[in-house]
Amino acid sequence: MKVIDMDRFKIGEGRFTLIAGPCAIESEEMSLEVAKKLKAICNELDINYIFKSSFDKANRSSIHSPRGVGMDEGLRILKKVKLEVGVPVITDVHEPWQCEKVAEVVDLLQIPAFLARQTDLLVAAAKTGKPVNIKKGQFMAPWDMKNVINKMQECGNENILLCERGSSFGYNNLVVDMTGLIEMRNLGYPVVFDATHSVQKPGGKGSSTGGNREFVFPLMRAALAIGVDAIFAEVHPDPNNAFSDGPNQLRLEDIEEILKYSIKIDDIVKDIK
C-alpha cells in the first residue's frame, strides 16, 4: 500500500493519524486554542496530528448560514497555526483556481465529498503536488473511487488519501458501510474515516444540517477495529454554537478520553507494542 510521507511522519504505517479541528475557521484565537490543545494531547498519546479547518463552507443548506472567514483570512490563520503550533494543516478547496494559492500554505488539500467527481478540481489539486484527501461522495460506491485515483495518477500525483464520510440512505440520513473501508483500502491507498460527518443528518433541521454526536465514537471504534490509517473529526470548544455542523462536532473537552480508548483498539488491530 502507498504510504504518504508528511516529512514529520507517515500516513499509512503504524498508529492512526488524527486530522481534526473546528469545521469552519471562526477566529484566529479559537483555531490556535484547538490546535494547541489537540497537539498537546496527541503528543502525550503518541498520535500524529494534522490541524483541519475550512475557510469557506460553500455547501451550506441556507444562503443565510455563516460560511467562515474567507480564503485570504483563512489562509493567514492556517499559516499562523502551522508556524506557531508546529503542526501540518489541511483545508478544503471548492474550485480549481483555489488550489495553487491554498497549496502555498497548507500541507494537504481536501476535496469535499460533493465534489469528488469534479475532474477540473481534482486535476488542479493533483498538479500542486501536495497530498490530497478525497472524500468519497455520499452518492458513490467505494470502488467508484478507482476513477478518482486514475484522474490523480494521470496528473502524476499519487499522494492520495481516500476518505469515507457516510452514504446517503433515504432522505436526510447517512449510513456507514464498514465493508467500504476494506474496499477502498484494497485500491492501494491510505483510508481516512470521517467520524463526525458520517453522523450528519443533511438538511435535517430544514435550513441547516442536523446530526447525532452520540454516534461519533461508536462508529470511530468500529472503523479502527476494521483498520484505518487516519481518523478525521471535527472538534470545537462549544459545538452547540458553532458556525456549522454543531450537532455532530465533538467537544474539545471530551477528545482526550476518546483518543485514549481509540489507541487501545488501533494498537491491538495493528499489533503495535
Secondary structure, 3 states (H helix, E strand, C coil): CCCEECCCCEECCCCCEEEEECCECCCHHHHHHHHHHHHHHHHHHCCEEEEECECCCCCCCCCCCCCCCCHHHHHHHHHHHHHHHCCCEEEECCCHHHHHHHHCCCCEEEECHHHCCCHHHHHHHHHCCCCEEEECCCCCCHHHHHHHHHHHHHCCCCCEEEEECCEECCCCCEECCCHHHHHHHCCCCCEEEECCHHHEECCCCCCCCEECHHHHHHHHHHHHHHCCCEEEEEEECCHHHCCCCHHHCEEHHHHHHHHHHHHHHHHHHHCCC
